[in-house]
Amino acid sequence: MKEKKLTKKAIKKKERINKRKQFAAWSLAVRERDGHTCQICNIKAGEMTKNGKVVVLNAHHILAKEGLYSFLIFDINNGICLCQSCHRFSRVCSPHRQEFVFFVWFIQNRPEQYEYLKNKIVNNSNEVLNVKQTI
């Protein structure tokens, strides 16, 4: 049976679907590792908030998933489980509203994870430098 050739469009679609599946698996792994609990306020998935809404948890990338740190996109240690409130809306420690405050909190409360990420960045930088020197 003759194999059908994929068009560029079909290949891109397949890649997007595969990336979505990888992201879903990464997100689930982060939430499971953190016990389906927001690491800032300790509320669990499915509990009720003060205003009567059910808690939904997000897996947040600590270092940006694009650009310089893209090699860490599916690394479970580049993720942290946060409720939607702490993730997006908290004026105290949201990684989207208060990046610096969140990062200080992260270093103080997750030192092993911080050290792991720091070492990965240093090692990746050294690998990039070694490749450039051999060219």
N, C-alpha and C positions, 0 to 999 in steps of 0.2 A: 504494500500500500504506500502510495506516495505521500510524503509529509507536506503539509500546507505551510508555506512561508508566512511569517507574521509581518504585518506592516509596522512601520515606526510607531504609528498611533496605537496599535494593539500591544506592542512591546511596552510602551510608556504606561498604558493602562494596567498591564500585568504588574509592572514595577510598583505603581501606586497602590494596587491591591495588596501586594506583598509587604510593602512598607507599613500600610495600615494594620495588617495582621501582626507584624513585628511590634508595632507601637502598642497595640492592644495587649499583647503578651507581656511587654515590658511594664505597662501600667498595672496590670494585674499582679505581676511579681513584686512591684514596689509596694502596692497596697497590702499584699499578703505578708511581706517581710515586716511591715510596720503594724501588723495586727489589725488592719482595717480601722485604724485610729489616727485622728489628726495629731501630728507630732507637736503642734504648738499648743492647742487647747485641750487635747486628750478626749475629744468627743468621738464616739464610735459611729460607724456607718449604720444607718437605719434608726438611730435615736432621734428624738424630737428636739428641735431647737426651742428657745424661749418664745419665739413668735409662731410656734406650731408647725414648722416645716420639717420634713424628714431630711436628715443629714446625708448629703452626697459628698463623697470623697474624690479628690483629684490626685493624680500622680504628677508632681511638679518637677521639671528639670532644674537642678540646682545651677548648672552651667548651661548656657544657651545650646540648644540642639542644632543650631546652624552656625556656620562660620568656623571660627577658631577651634571650638570644642566639639565639632560634629562627629569626631571619632568616639565620643562618649554617648552618642544619642541613645543607644540601647543598653548601656551599662547600668545595671540596677543600682549601683552606688552613686549614680548621678541623678537619683530620684529621691523624693521624699513625699510622704502621704500627708495631704492637707485637706481640711474641709473647705468648701467653697468660700465660706466667710473669711477664714484666715488666708486663703489663697489669693483672693481678689479684692476683698473689701476692707480688711482690717487696716486701720490707720496706724496701728501699733507695730505690726510685724509682717505685713503682707510683702511677699517677694516682688510683687508688681508695683506696689505703692511706696514701699520703704526698702529698696534693695540693700542698702548698706546696713540698716538695722537688722534685716533678715540674715544677712551674711554673718554679722557679729553673733547673732543668736545661734546660727548654724555652727560656727566654730566652737562656741562655748558648750552647746548641747549635744553635738554629734562629732566629737574630736576625731574618732577613728575614721569616720566617713570623710571628714575634711582632709585628714592625712593621706588617705587612699587617693582622693581626687588630686591633691597636690602632687603626689608621687607620679600619678599617671600623666599629668601635664608635663612635669619635668622630664620624664622618660620619653614622652612623645616629642618634646622639643629637641632632646638630644638625638633622637632617631632622625628627625628632619634635618638637623645640622650635619649629621654624619652623611646623609644622602647628598646634601648640597656640596659637601667637601669632596666627595668621590666623583662628582660630575665635572 
